[in-house]
Amino acid sequence: MSHTSARIELNEMSLSDADEIQHILDEHEIYKNTLTIPSPLPINWAYNWIEMLNKEKKQGNLISFSIRSKSDGKIIGVASLVDINLDHERAELAYMIGSSFRRKGYATEAANMIIDYGFNNLNLSRIYAFHLGHNSSSGALLRKLGFKHEGCMINHIKKDGVFMSSEIFGILKDNK
């Protein structure tokens, strides 16, 4: 399954993407702003991660896409709908963009495509997203996408021995 815009293409992740994804996600900034990405990444981490994502996809729990630049075909990030719950018609939006591709509109483009996929293909009613309190860029992106800030969960996450707040945002299909 592939989705395209003027500058990017979203493709369901495959094991052949592992080397490029390993390179993109092995950045301290990615580690700093996520809960599940270690740093440094162990050898073959992305390969094992993609295998796990594919198992979760088969169970209907998530769908994850590599984000490719149409100009050179290189992977620039990953965007996903995780914790898909079709009974409650909701899912969580997640995204990671390589540092050299940030602040160029790629995350906005990819997230809009994922949101449209969730509302139109999965018939979701609500999509939500979390970000760590210190990651204000992610909050700005979510607001730009039309998400509403729903609250702050104080000391909700403990990472590297430090409690952190988690911000939650949501968007409804009717408000898109």
C-alpha positions in Angstrom: 0.0 0.0 0.0 1.4 3.4 -1.0 0.2 6.9 -0.6 1.8 9.9 -2.4 1.9 13.6 -2.2 3.9 16.1 -4.3 7.1 15.5 -2.3 6.8 12.3 -0.4 5.6 8.7 -0.6 4.4 6.6 2.3 5.0 2.9 1.9 4.2 0.2 4.4 7.5 -0.6 6.1 9.3 -3.7 4.9 12.5 -5.4 6.1 14.3 -4.0 3.0 13.9 -0.6 4.7 15.8 -1.6 7.8 19.3 -0.1 7.0 17.9 3.3 6.1 15.5 3.3 9.1 18.4 2.3 11.4 20.4 5.3 10.1 17.5 7.7 10.5 16.4 6.6 14.0 20.0 6.3 15.4 20.0 10.0 16.4 20.1 11.3 19.9 17.3 13.7 19.2 15.0 10.8 18.3 16.0 9.0 21.5 15.4 12.1 23.6 11.8 12.6 22.3 10.6 9.0 22.2 10.0 6.2 24.7 10.8 3.1 22.7 13.8 4.0 20.6 17.1 3.2 22.4 20.4 5.1 22.0 22.7 4.0 20.5 20.7 1.6 18.4 22.0 -2.0 18.6 23.1 -3.6 15.3 20.0 -4.9 13.5 17.7 -3.1 15.8 15.6 -1.7 12.9 15.3 -5.1 11.3 13.9 -6.6 14.6 11.7 -3.5 15.1 10.1 -3.9 11.6 9.5 -7.6 12.2 7.7 -6.7 15.5 5.7 -4.0 13.7 4.7 -6.5 11.0 3.4 -8.9 13.7 1.4 -6.1 15.3 0.0 -5.1 11.9 -1.2 -8.7 11.3 -3.1 -8.4 14.6 -4.7 -5.1 13.5 -2.9 -3.1 16.2 -1.0 -0.7 14.0 0.1 0.3 10.6 3.5 1.9 10.0 4.9 3.6 6.9 8.3 4.7 5.8 8.4 8.2 4.5 10.3 8.5 1.3 11.4 11.6 -0.5 10.1 11.5 -4.1 13.1 13.5 -5.3 15.8 10.9 -4.4 13.8 7.9 -3.0 15.6 8.0 0.4 13.7 7.3 3.6 13.4 10.5 5.7 11.3 9.2 8.6 8.5 6.9 9.8 4.8 7.6 10.5 2.4 5.3 12.1 -1.0 4.7 13.6 -0.6 2.6 16.7 -2.9 1.2 19.3 -5.6 1.0 16.7 -8.9 0.2 18.3 -11.6 -0.3 15.7 -14.3 -1.0 18.4 -13.8 2.5 19.7 -12.8 3.9 16.3 -9.5 5.5 17.6 -5.8 5.3 17.1 -2.6 7.1 18.2 -0.5 9.0 15.7 3.2 8.6 15.9 6.0 10.0 13.7 9.8 10.4 13.6 11.7 12.5 11.1 15.4 12.5 10.5 17.1 15.6 11.7 18.3 16.8 8.3 14.6 16.7 7.1 13.0 18.6 10.0 11.3 22.0 9.7 10.8 21.5 5.9 7.1 20.4 6.1 7.7 16.7 5.6 6.2 15.7 9.0 3.1 17.9 8.2 2.7 16.2 4.8 3.2 12.7 6.2 0.9 13.2 9.2 -1.9 14.6 7.1 -1.7 11.6 4.9 -1.7 9.2 7.9 -4.7 11.1 9.4 -6.6 10.9 6.2 -5.8 7.2 6.0 -7.1 6.7 9.5 -10.3 8.6 9.0 -11.1 7.4 5.4 -9.7 3.8 5.3 -10.0 2.7 8.9 -13.1 4.7 9.6 -11.7 6.1 12.8 -13.6 8.7 14.7 -10.7 10.0 16.8 -6.9 10.2 16.4 -4.8 11.3 19.3 -1.1 11.9 19.9 1.2 12.3 22.9 4.5 14.1 23.2 7.0 14.6 26.0 6.6 18.0 27.6 10.0 19.3 26.5 9.2 18.6 22.8 7.4 21.8 21.9 8.1 21.3 18.2 5.8 18.3 18.2 3.1 20.3 20.0 3.3 23.0 17.3 3.1 20.4 14.6 0.0 18.8 16.1 -1.7 22.2 16.5 -0.8 23.0 12.8 -2.5 19.7 11.9 -5.7 20.8 13.7 -5.3 18.7 16.9 -6.6 20.3 20.1 -4.5 20.2 23.3 -6.5 18.0 25.7 -4.2 18.1 28.7 -0.9 17.5 30.4 -0.2 14.4 32.5 2.4 15.6 35.0 5.2 13.1 35.8 3.5 10.6 33.6 6.7 9.2 32.1 9.9 8.1 33.7 12.8 8.2 31.3 16.5 7.7 32.3 15.4 8.1 36.0 13.7 11.4 35.4 10.0 12.0 35.6 8.5 13.9 32.6 5.2 15.3 31.7 3.3 14.0 28.7 1.0 16.3 26.6 -2.0 14.8 24.9 -3.7 16.1 21.7 -6.6 14.8 19.8 -8.6 15.4 16.6 -12.0 14.2 15.6 -13.0 13.1 12.1 -15.9 15.6 12.2 -13.4 18.4 12.9 -10.9 17.6 10.2 
